[in-house]
Amino acid sequence: MRITSKGQVTIPQAIRERYGLLPDTDVDFIVSGGRVTIVPRKIQVNDRGAKAVARLSGSASTGMSTDEILALTRG
């Protein structure tokens, strides 16, 4: 992987899906021991619903593509 001249890098789809890094997800960079780690930004509000959604986001995996799921719902 390479960093572009704008400082951008593409996170592989499998990693984005596994860790819930969806479009418009705010992230933080943690620097420790000569390494940089990217993590989803924690929600700062005291909204129980928002916290529940954040905790569940990206936690389910069917192992199926969208087309396969739609085929099941269409019979």
PyMOL Python script that loads the backbone (N, CA, C, O; Angstrom):
from pymol import cmd

cmd.read_pdbstr("""\
ATOM      1  N   MET A   1       0.839  -1.169   0.000  1.00  0.00           N
ATOM      2  CA  MET A   1       0.000   0.000   0.000  1.00  0.00           C
ATOM      3  C   MET A   1       0.886   1.235   0.000  1.00  0.00           C
ATOM      4  O   MET A   1       1.975   1.239   0.575  1.00  0.00           O
ATOM      5  N   ARG A   2       0.407   2.265  -0.646  1.00  0.00           N
ATOM      6  CA  ARG A   2       1.147   3.525  -0.693  1.00  0.00           C
ATOM      7  C   ARG A   2       0.299   4.672  -0.212  1.00  0.00           C
ATOM      8  O   ARG A   2      -0.924   4.665  -0.351  1.00  0.00           O
ATOM      9  N   ILE A   3       0.956   5.647   0.351  1.00  0.00           N
ATOM     10  CA  ILE A   3       0.294   6.889   0.740  1.00  0.00           C
ATOM     11  C   ILE A   3       0.383   7.832  -0.451  1.00  0.00           C
ATOM     12  O   ILE A   3       1.453   8.007  -1.036  1.00  0.00           O
ATOM     13  N   THR A   4      -0.756   8.446  -0.812  1.00  0.00           N
ATOM     14  CA  THR A   4      -0.772   9.365  -1.950  1.00  0.00           C
ATOM     15  C   THR A   4      -0.125  10.694  -1.572  1.00  0.00           C
ATOM     16  O   THR A   4       0.197  10.932  -0.408  1.00  0.00           O
ATOM     17  N   SER A   5       0.059  11.552  -2.570  1.00  0.00           N
ATOM     18  CA  SER A   5       0.644  12.870  -2.315  1.00  0.00           C
ATOM     19  C   SER A   5      -0.234  13.717  -1.400  1.00  0.00           C
ATOM     20  O   SER A   5       0.239  14.683  -0.802  1.00  0.00           O
ATOM     21  N   LYS A   6      -1.514  13.353  -1.292  1.00  0.00           N
ATOM     22  CA  LYS A   6      -2.436  14.057  -0.389  1.00  0.00           C
ATOM     23  C   LYS A   6      -2.476  13.420   0.999  1.00  0.00           C
ATOM     24  O   LYS A   6      -3.254  13.844   1.853  1.00  0.00           O
ATOM     25  N   GLY A   7      -1.643  12.406   1.228  1.00  0.00           N
ATOM     26  CA  GLY A   7      -1.620  11.744   2.534  1.00  0.00           C
ATOM     27  C   GLY A   7      -2.735  10.727   2.715  1.00  0.00           C
ATOM     28  O   GLY A   7      -3.082  10.385   3.845  1.00  0.00           O
ATOM     29  N   GLN A   8      -3.299  10.239   1.618  1.00  0.00           N
ATOM     30  CA  GLN A   8      -4.409   9.298   1.699  1.00  0.00           C
ATOM     31  C   GLN A   8      -3.932   7.875   1.460  1.00  0.00           C
ATOM     32  O   GLN A   8      -2.959   7.636   0.745  1.00  0.00           O
ATOM     33  N   VAL A   9      -4.641   6.938   2.076  1.00  0.00           N
ATOM     34  CA  VAL A   9      -4.369   5.521   1.873  1.00  0.00           C
ATOM     35  C   VAL A   9      -5.722   4.803   1.829  1.00  0.00           C
ATOM     36  O   VAL A   9      -6.654   5.199   2.529  1.00  0.00           O
ATOM     37  N   THR A  10      -5.832   3.768   1.024  1.00  0.00           N
ATOM     38  CA  THR A  10      -7.075   3.006   0.939  1.00  0.00           C
ATOM     39  C   THR A  10      -7.032   1.855   1.931  1.00  0.00           C
ATOM     40  O   THR A  10      -6.113   1.036   1.914  1.00  0.00           O
ATOM     41  N   ILE A  11      -8.039   1.804   2.794  1.00  0.00           N
ATOM     42  CA  ILE A  11      -8.149   0.696   3.750  1.00  0.00           C
ATOM     43  C   ILE A  11      -8.878  -0.433   3.024  1.00  0.00           C
ATOM     44  O   ILE A  11      -9.974  -0.213   2.509  1.00  0.00           O
ATOM     45  N   PRO A  12      -8.303  -1.629   2.969  1.00  0.00           N
ATOM     46  CA  PRO A  12      -8.950  -2.737   2.257  1.00  0.00           C
ATOM     47  C   PRO A  12     -10.376  -2.982   2.758  1.00  0.00           C
ATOM     48  O   PRO A  12     -10.668  -2.825   3.944  1.00  0.00           O
ATOM     49  N   GLN A  13     -11.245  -3.364   1.843  1.00  0.00           N
ATOM     50  CA  GLN A  13     -12.664  -3.546   2.145  1.00  0.00           C
ATOM     51  C   GLN A  13     -12.888  -4.547   3.273  1.00  0.00           C
ATOM     52  O   GLN A  13     -13.726  -4.311   4.144  1.00  0.00           O
ATOM     53  N   ALA A  14     -12.167  -5.643   3.275  1.00  0.00           N
ATOM     54  CA  ALA A  14     -12.366  -6.664   4.316  1.00  0.00           C
ATOM     55  C   ALA A  14     -12.085  -6.085   5.706  1.00  0.00           C
ATOM     56  O   ALA A  14     -12.781  -6.410   6.668  1.00  0.00           O
ATOM     57  N   ILE A  15     -11.082  -5.244   5.806  1.00  0.00           N
ATOM     58  CA  ILE A  15     -10.750  -4.623   7.099  1.00  0.00           C
ATOM     59  C   ILE A  15     -11.827  -3.617   7.478  1.00  0.00           C
ATOM     60  O   ILE A  15     -12.253  -3.580   8.632  1.00  0.00           O
ATOM     61  N   ARG A  16     -12.280  -2.791   6.516  1.00  0.00           N
ATOM     62  CA  ARG A  16     -13.336  -1.815   6.805  1.00  0.00           C
ATOM     63  C   ARG A  16     -14.591  -2.504   7.294  1.00  0.00           C
ATOM     64  O   ARG A  16     -15.210  -2.052   8.258  1.00  0.00           O
ATOM     65  N   GLU A  17     -14.979  -3.596   6.642  1.00  0.00           N
ATOM     66  CA  GLU A  17     -16.198  -4.314   7.038  1.00  0.00           C
ATOM     67  C   GLU A  17     -16.033  -4.977   8.403  1.00  0.00           C
ATOM     68  O   GLU A  17     -16.934  -4.913   9.239  1.00  0.00           O
ATOM     69  N   ARG A  18     -14.897  -5.605   8.626  1.00  0.00           N
ATOM     70  CA  ARG A  18     -14.681  -6.319   9.892  1.00  0.00           C
ATOM     71  C   ARG A  18     -14.709  -5.386  11.093  1.00  0.00           C
ATOM     72  O   ARG A  18     -15.199  -5.757  12.159  1.00  0.00           O
ATOM     73  N   TYR A  19     -14.182  -4.165  10.922  1.00  0.00           N
ATOM     74  CA  TYR A  19     -14.074  -3.251  12.049  1.00  0.00           C
ATOM     75  C   TYR A  19     -15.058  -2.093  12.002  1.00  0.00           C
ATOM     76  O   TYR A  19     -14.931  -1.142  12.773  1.00  0.00           O
ATOM     77  N   GLY A  20     -16.042  -2.163  11.101  1.00  0.00           N
ATOM     78  CA  GLY A  20     -17.107  -1.164  11.078  1.00  0.00           C
ATOM     79  C   GLY A  20     -16.647   0.217  10.656  1.00  0.00           C
ATOM     80  O   GLY A  20     -17.211   1.214  11.108  1.00  0.00           O
ATOM     81  N   LEU A  21     -15.651   0.301   9.812  1.00  0.00           N
ATOM     82  CA  LEU A  21     -15.156   1.588   9.331  1.00  0.00           C
ATOM     83  C   LEU A  21     -15.941   1.978   8.075  1.00  0.00           C
ATOM     84  O   LEU A  21     -15.458   1.847   6.950  1.00  0.00           O
ATOM     85  N   LEU A  22     -17.142   2.452   8.297  1.00  0.00           N
ATOM     86  CA  LEU A  22     -18.059   2.812   7.214  1.00  0.00           C
ATOM     87  C   LEU A  22     -17.770   4.219   6.717  1.00  0.00           C
ATOM     88  O   LEU A  22     -17.086   4.984   7.397  1.00  0.00           O
ATOM     89  N   PRO A  23     -18.283   4.573   5.531  1.00  0.00           N
ATOM     90  CA  PRO A  23     -18.105   5.952   5.062  1.00  0.00           C
ATOM     91  C   PRO A  23     -18.588   6.944   6.115  1.00  0.00           C
ATOM     92  O   PRO A  23     -19.593   6.707   6.785  1.00  0.00           O
ATOM     93  N   ASP A  24     -17.886   8.031   6.256  1.00  0.00           N
ATOM     94  CA  ASP A  24     -18.176   9.101   7.212  1.00  0.00           C
ATOM     95  C   ASP A  24     -17.906   8.715   8.658  1.00  0.00           C
ATOM     96  O   ASP A  24     -18.325   9.430   9.568  1.00  0.00           O
ATOM     97  N   THR A  25     -17.214   7.595   8.896  1.00  0.00           N
ATOM     98  CA  THR A  25     -16.808   7.234  10.249  1.00  0.00           C
ATOM     99  C   THR A  25     -15.663   8.145  10.675  1.00  0.00           C
ATOM    100  O   THR A  25     -14.678   8.281   9.950  1.00  0.00           O
ATOM    101  N   ASP A  26     -15.781   8.766  11.833  1.00  0.00           N
ATOM    102  CA  ASP A  26     -14.686   9.564  12.371  1.00  0.00           C
ATOM    103  C   ASP A  26     -13.686   8.623  13.020  1.00  0.00           C
ATOM    104  O   ASP A  26     -14.070   7.705  13.744  1.00  0.00           O
ATOM    105  N   VAL A  27     -12.402   8.850  12.762  1.00  0.00           N
ATOM    106  CA  VAL A  27     -11.365   7.993  13.317  1.00  0.00           C
ATOM    107  C   VAL A  27     -10.312   8.829  14.039  1.00  0.00           C
ATOM    108  O   VAL A  27     -10.170  10.027  13.798  1.00  0.00           O
ATOM    109  N   ASP A  28      -9.586   8.170  14.921  1.00  0.00           N
ATOM    110  CA  ASP A  28      -8.451   8.778  15.599  1.00  0.00           C
ATOM    111  C   ASP A  28      -7.215   7.952  15.270  1.00  0.00           C
ATOM    112  O   ASP A  28      -7.309   6.757  14.992  1.00  0.00           O
ATOM    113  N   PHE A  29      -6.055   8.602  15.306  1.00  0.00           N
ATOM    114  CA  PHE A  29      -4.779   7.929  15.114  1.00  0.00           C
ATOM    115  C   PHE A  29      -4.069   7.888  16.460  1.00  0.00           C
ATOM    116  O   PHE A  29      -3.866   8.922  17.096  1.00  0.00           O
ATOM    117  N   ILE A  30      -3.692   6.683  16.890  1.00  0.00           N
ATOM    118  CA  ILE A  30      -3.012   6.487  18.156  1.00  0.00           C
ATOM    119  C   ILE A  30      -1.547   6.174  17.846  1.00  0.00           C
ATOM    120  O   ILE A  30      -1.252   5.233  17.108  1.00  0.00           O
ATOM    121  N   VAL A  31      -0.638   6.961  18.408  1.00  0.00           N
ATOM    122  CA  VAL A  31       0.794   6.742  18.201  1.00  0.00           C
ATOM    123  C   VAL A  31       1.369   6.160  19.485  1.00  0.00           C
ATOM    124  O   VAL A  31       1.244   6.753  20.556  1.00  0.00           O
ATOM    125  N   SER A  32       2.005   4.983  19.367  1.00  0.00           N
ATOM    126  CA  SER A  32       2.564   4.314  20.545  1.00  0.00           C
ATOM    127  C   SER A  32       3.677   3.374  20.105  1.00  0.00           C
ATOM    128  O   SER A  32       3.482   2.544  19.216  1.00  0.00           O
ATOM    129  N   GLY A  33       4.829   3.503  20.721  1.00  0.00           N
ATOM    130  CA  GLY A  33       5.934   2.584  20.448  1.00  0.00           C
ATOM    131  C   GLY A  33       6.368   2.543  19.002  1.00  0.00           C
ATOM    132  O   GLY A  33       6.716   1.476  18.496  1.00  0.00           O
ATOM    133  N   GLY A  34       6.358   3.672  18.323  1.00  0.00           N
ATOM    134  CA  GLY A  34       6.789   3.717  16.930  1.00  0.00           C
ATOM    135  C   GLY A  34       5.767   3.189  15.939  1.00  0.00           C
ATOM    136  O   GLY A  34       6.089   2.989  14.768  1.00  0.00           O
ATOM    137  N   ARG A  35       4.547   2.963  16.387  1.00  0.00           N
ATOM    138  CA  ARG A  35       3.461   2.480  15.516  1.00  0.00           C
ATOM    139  C   ARG A  35       2.311   3.467  15.531  1.00  0.00           C
ATOM    140  O   ARG A  35       2.092   4.190  16.502  1.00  0.00           O
ATOM    141  N   VAL A  36       1.582   3.475  14.421  1.00  0.00           N
ATOM    142  CA  VAL A  36       0.373   4.295  14.323  1.00  0.00           C
ATOM    143  C   VAL A  36      -0.800   3.348  14.131  1.00  0.00           C
ATOM    144  O   VAL A  36      -0.780   2.491  13.247  1.00  0.00           O
ATOM    145  N   THR A  37      -1.819   3.508  14.962  1.00  0.00           N
ATOM    146  CA  THR A  37      -3.021   2.672  14.901  1.00  0.00           C
ATOM    147  C   THR A  37      -4.215   3.558  14.611  1.00  0.00           C
ATOM    148  O   THR A  37      -4.342   4.633  15.196  1.00  0.00           O
ATOM    149  N   ILE A  38      -5.094   3.126  13.715  1.00  0.00           N
ATOM    150  CA  ILE A  38      -6.313   3.871  13.412  1.00  0.00           C
ATOM    151  C   ILE A  38      -7.467   3.195  14.145  1.00  0.00           C
ATOM    152  O   ILE A  38      -7.634   1.978  14.062  1.00  0.00           O
ATOM    153  N   VAL A  39      -8.254   3.980  14.859  1.00  0.00           N
ATOM    154  CA  VAL A  39      -9.388   3.445  15.618  1.00  0.00           C
ATOM    155  C   VAL A  39     -10.610   4.336  15.392  1.00  0.00           C
ATOM    156  O   VAL A  39     -10.469   5.546  15.214  1.00  0.00           O
ATOM    157  N   PRO A  40     -11.817   3.741  15.400  1.00  0.00           N
ATOM    158  CA  PRO A  40     -13.015   4.574  15.298  1.00  0.00           C
ATOM    159  C   PRO A  40     -13.092   5.512  16.502  1.00  0.00           C
ATOM    160  O   PRO A  40     -12.785   5.109  17.624  1.00  0.00           O
ATOM    161  N   ARG A  41     -13.494   6.743  16.275  1.00  0.00           N
ATOM    162  CA  ARG A  41     -13.611   7.715  17.366  1.00  0.00           C
ATOM    163  C   ARG A  41     -14.766   7.317  18.266  1.00  0.00           C
ATOM    164  O   ARG A  41     -15.847   6.963  17.794  1.00  0.00           O
ATOM    165  N   LYS A  42     -14.527   7.379  19.550  1.00  0.00           N
ATOM    166  CA  LYS A  42     -15.570   7.051  20.533  1.00  0.00           C
ATOM    167  C   LYS A  42     -16.602   8.170  20.591  1.00  0.00           C
ATOM    168  O   LYS A  42     -16.267   9.350  20.482  1.00  0.00           O
ATOM    169  N   ILE A  43     -17.852   7.781  20.763  1.00  0.00           N
ATOM    170  CA  ILE A  43     -18.934   8.751  20.881  1.00  0.00           C
ATOM    171  C   ILE A  43     -18.813   9.468  22.218  1.00  0.00           C
ATOM    172  O   ILE A  43     -18.622   8.826  23.251  1.00  0.00           O
ATOM    173  N   GLN A  44     -18.922  10.776  22.207  1.00  0.00           N
ATOM    174  CA  GLN A  44     -18.753  11.577  23.411  1.00  0.00           C
ATOM    175  C   GLN A  44     -20.089  11.979  24.051  1.00  0.00           C
ATOM    176  O   GLN A  44     -20.097  12.613  25.106  1.00  0.00           O
ATOM    177  N   VAL A  45     -21.200  11.623  23.435  1.00  0.00           N
ATOM    178  CA  VAL A  45     -22.502  12.015  23.977  1.00  0.00           C
ATOM    179  C   VAL A  45     -22.991  10.981  24.988  1.00  0.00           C
ATOM    180  O   VAL A  45     -22.546   9.833  24.972  1.00  0.00           O
ATOM    181  N   ASN A  46     -23.895  11.383  25.855  1.00  0.00           N
ATOM    182  CA  ASN A  46     -24.454  10.476  26.850  1.00  0.00           C
ATOM    183  C   ASN A  46     -25.791   9.904  26.381  1.00  0.00           C
ATOM    184  O   ASN A  46     -26.689   9.671  27.191  1.00  0.00           O
ATOM    185  N   ASP A  47     -25.920   9.682  25.098  1.00  0.00           N
ATOM    186  CA  ASP A  47     -27.144   9.151  24.509  1.00  0.00           C
ATOM    187  C   ASP A  47     -27.050   7.624  24.470  1.00  0.00           C
ATOM    188  O   ASP A  47     -26.222   7.072  23.745  1.00  0.00           O
ATOM    189  N   ARG A  48     -27.893   6.943  25.242  1.00  0.00           N
ATOM    190  CA  ARG A  48     -27.839   5.485  25.319  1.00  0.00           C
ATOM    191  C   ARG A  48     -28.052   4.833  23.963  1.00  0.00           C
ATOM    192  O   ARG A  48     -27.401   3.840  23.637  1.00  0.00           O
ATOM    193  N   GLY A  49     -28.967   5.391  23.169  1.00  0.00           N
ATOM    194  CA  GLY A  49     -29.233   4.824  21.838  1.00  0.00           C
ATOM    195  C   GLY A  49     -28.023   4.919  20.930  1.00  0.00           C
ATOM    196  O   GLY A  49     -27.689   3.955  20.242  1.00  0.00           O
ATOM    197  N   ALA A  50     -27.356   6.078  20.919  1.00  0.00           N
ATOM    198  CA  ALA A  50     -26.172   6.272  20.078  1.00  0.00           C
ATOM    199  C   ALA A  50     -25.048   5.335  20.517  1.00  0.00           C
ATOM    200  O   ALA A  50     -24.322   4.797  19.682  1.00  0.00           O
ATOM    201  N   LYS A  51     -24.909   5.145  21.825  1.00  0.00           N
ATOM    202  CA  LYS A  51     -23.880   4.238  22.322  1.00  0.00           C
ATOM    203  C   LYS A  51     -24.167   2.797  21.904  1.00  0.00           C
ATOM    204  O   LYS A  51     -23.249   2.057  21.549  1.00  0.00           O
ATOM    205  N   ALA A  52     -25.438   2.399  21.946  1.00  0.00           N
ATOM    206  CA  ALA A  52     -25.811   1.037  21.551  1.00  0.00           C
ATOM    207  C   ALA A  52     -25.529   0.809  20.074  1.00  0.00           C
ATOM    208  O   ALA A  52     -24.999  -0.235  19.692  1.00  0.00           O
ATOM    209  N   VAL A  53     -25.883   1.782  19.245  1.00  0.00           N
ATOM    210  CA  VAL A  53     -25.633   1.668  17.807  1.00  0.00           C
ATOM    211  C   VAL A  53     -24.134   1.588  17.543  1.00  0.00           C
ATOM    212  O   VAL A  53     -23.694   0.766  16.739  1.00  0.00           O
ATOM    213  N   ALA A  54     -23.353   2.422  18.204  1.00  0.00           N
ATOM    214  CA  ALA A  54     -21.901   2.413  18.008  1.00  0.00           C
ATOM    215  C   ALA A  54     -21.307   1.065  18.422  1.00  0.00           C
ATOM    216  O   ALA A  54     -20.416   0.541  17.754  1.00  0.00           O
ATOM    217  N   ARG A  55     -21.799   0.518  19.512  1.00  0.00           N
ATOM    218  CA  ARG A  55     -21.268  -0.761  19.994  1.00  0.00           C
ATOM    219  C   ARG A  55     -21.602  -1.905  19.049  1.00  0.00           C
ATOM    220  O   ARG A  55     -20.790  -2.810  18.862  1.00  0.00           O
ATOM    221  N   LEU A  56     -22.781  -1.874  18.455  1.00  0.00           N
ATOM    222  CA  LEU A  56     -23.213  -2.951  17.565  1.00  0.00           C
ATOM    223  C   LEU A  56     -22.725  -2.784  16.132  1.00  0.00           C
ATOM    224  O   LEU A  56     -22.688  -3.753  15.374  1.00  0.00           O
ATOM    225  N   SER A  57     -22.354  -1.576  15.757  1.00  0.00           N
ATOM    226  CA  SER A  57     -21.938  -1.299  14.386  1.00  0.00           C
ATOM    227  C   SER A  57     -20.773  -2.188  13.975  1.00  0.00           C
ATOM    228  O   SER A  57     -19.726  -2.203  14.624  1.00  0.00           O
ATOM    229  N   GLY A  58     -20.970  -2.927  12.888  1.00  0.00           N
ATOM    230  CA  GLY A  58     -19.914  -3.788  12.373  1.00  0.00           C
ATOM    231  C   GLY A  58     -19.743  -5.094  13.115  1.00  0.00           C
ATOM    232  O   GLY A  58     -18.809  -5.843  12.828  1.00  0.00           O
ATOM    233  N   SER A  59     -20.630  -5.394  14.073  1.00  0.00           N
ATOM    234  CA  SER A  59     -20.455  -6.592  14.885  1.00  0.00           C
ATOM    235  C   SER A  59     -21.072  -7.844  14.260  1.00  0.00           C
ATOM    236  O   SER A  59     -20.747  -8.961  14.662  1.00  0.00           O
ATOM    237  N   ALA A  60     -21.955  -7.665  13.287  1.00  0.00           N
ATOM    238  CA  ALA A  60     -22.609  -8.818  12.676  1.00  0.00           C
ATOM    239  C   ALA A  60     -22.019  -9.090  11.299  1.00  0.00           C
ATOM    240  O   ALA A  60     -21.712  -8.168  10.543  1.00  0.00           O
ATOM    241  N   SER A  61     -21.870 -10.345  10.996  1.00  0.00           N
ATOM    242  CA  SER A  61     -21.369 -10.719   9.679  1.00  0.00           C
ATOM    243  C   SER A  61     -22.099 -11.975   9.233  1.00  0.00           C
ATOM    244  O   SER A  61     -22.066 -13.001   9.913  1.00  0.00           O
ATOM    245  N   THR A  62     -22.753 -11.885   8.094  1.00  0.00           N
ATOM    246  CA  THR A  62     -23.468 -13.040   7.577  1.00  0.00           C
ATOM    247  C   THR A  62     -22.581 -13.902   6.710  1.00  0.00           C
ATOM    248  O   THR A  62     -22.884 -15.070   6.468  1.00  0.00           O
ATOM    249  N   GLY A  63     -21.478 -13.327   6.237  1.00  0.00           N
ATOM    250  CA  GLY A  63     -20.624 -14.060   5.313  1.00  0.00           C
ATOM    251  C   GLY A  63     -21.231 -14.144   3.929  1.00  0.00           C
ATOM    252  O   GLY A  63     -20.758 -14.897   3.077  1.00  0.00           O
ATOM    253  N   MET A  64     -22.287 -13.363   3.708  1.00  0.00           N
ATOM    254  CA  MET A  64     -22.981 -13.371   2.418  1.00  0.00           C
ATOM    255  C   MET A  64     -22.892 -11.985   1.783  1.00  0.00           C
ATOM    256  O   MET A  64     -22.792 -10.969   2.470  1.00  0.00           O
ATOM    257  N   SER A  65     -22.931 -11.978   0.462  1.00  0.00           N
ATOM    258  CA  SER A  65     -22.938 -10.708  -0.249  1.00  0.00           C
ATOM    259  C   SER A  65     -24.354 -10.136  -0.233  1.00  0.00           C
ATOM    260  O   SER A  65     -25.314 -10.838   0.084  1.00  0.00           O
ATOM    261  N   THR A  66     -24.470  -8.871  -0.572  1.00  0.00           N
ATOM    262  CA  THR A  66     -25.781  -8.230  -0.645  1.00  0.00           C
ATOM    263  C   THR A  66     -26.671  -8.955  -1.651  1.00  0.00           C
ATOM    264  O   THR A  66     -27.854  -9.172  -1.386  1.00  0.00           O
ATOM    265  N   ASP A  67     -26.115  -9.332  -2.801  1.00  0.00           N
ATOM    266  CA  ASP A  67     -26.896 -10.041  -3.818  1.00  0.00           C
ATOM    267  C   ASP A  67     -27.422 -11.378  -3.297  1.00  0.00           C
ATOM    268  O   ASP A  67     -28.551 -11.762  -3.600  1.00  0.00           O
ATOM    269  N   GLU A  68     -26.605 -12.089  -2.511  1.00  0.00           N
ATOM    270  CA  GLU A  68     -27.048 -13.367  -1.949  1.00  0.00           C
ATOM    271  C   GLU A  68     -28.183 -13.170  -0.944  1.00  0.00           C
ATOM    272  O   GLU A  68     -29.132 -13.954  -0.919  1.00  0.00           O
ATOM    273  N   ILE A  69     -28.090 -12.141  -0.129  1.00  0.00           N
ATOM    274  CA  ILE A  69     -29.144 -11.850   0.847  1.00  0.00           C
ATOM    275  C   ILE A  69     -30.433 -11.476   0.130  1.00  0.00           C
ATOM    276  O   ILE A  69     -31.509 -11.950   0.495  1.00  0.00           O
ATOM    277  N   LEU A  70     -30.330 -10.628  -0.888  1.00  0.00           N
ATOM    278  CA  LEU A  70     -31.529 -10.232  -1.643  1.00  0.00           C
ATOM    279  C   LEU A  70     -32.159 -11.432  -2.344  1.00  0.00           C
ATOM    280  O   LEU A  70     -33.384 -11.519  -2.423  1.00  0.00           O
ATOM    281  N   ALA A  71     -31.362 -12.340  -2.843  1.00  0.00           N
ATOM    282  CA  ALA A  71     -31.892 -13.534  -3.497  1.00  0.00           C
ATOM    283  C   ALA A  71     -32.707 -14.365  -2.505  1.00  0.00           C
ATOM    284  O   ALA A  71     -33.732 -14.937  -2.877  1.00  0.00           O
ATOM    285  N   LEU A  72     -32.264 -14.436  -1.248  1.00  0.00           N
ATOM    286  CA  LEU A  72     -33.013 -15.162  -0.224  1.00  0.00           C
ATOM    287  C   LEU A  72     -34.347 -14.502   0.077  1.00  0.00           C
ATOM    288  O   LEU A  72     -35.352 -15.184   0.278  1.00  0.00           O
ATOM    289  N   THR A  73     -34.358 -13.158   0.110  1.00  0.00           N
ATOM    290  CA  THR A  73     -35.603 -12.463   0.451  1.00  0.00           C
ATOM    291  C   THR A  73     -36.603 -12.499  -0.698  1.00  0.00           C
ATOM    292  O   THR A  73     -37.801 -12.304  -0.491  1.00  0.00           O
ATOM    293  N   ARG A  74     -36.122 -12.742  -1.881  1.00  0.00           N
ATOM    294  CA  ARG A  74     -37.008 -12.777  -3.061  1.00  0.00           C
ATOM    295  C   ARG A  74     -37.509 -14.173  -3.374  1.00  0.00           C
ATOM    296  O   ARG A  74     -38.313 -14.371  -4.285  1.00  0.00           O
ATOM    297  N   GLY A  75     -37.029 -15.127  -2.615  1.00  0.00           N
ATOM    298  CA  GLY A  75     -37.506 -16.498  -2.799  1.00  0.00           C
ATOM    299  C   GLY A  75     -36.883 -17.125  -3.967  1.00  0.00           C
ATOM    300  O   GLY A  75     -37.169 -18.282  -4.273  1.00  0.00           O
TER     301      GLY A  75
END
""", "prot")
cmd.dss("prot")
cmd.show_as("cartoon", "prot")
cmd.util.cbc("prot")
cmd.orient("prot")
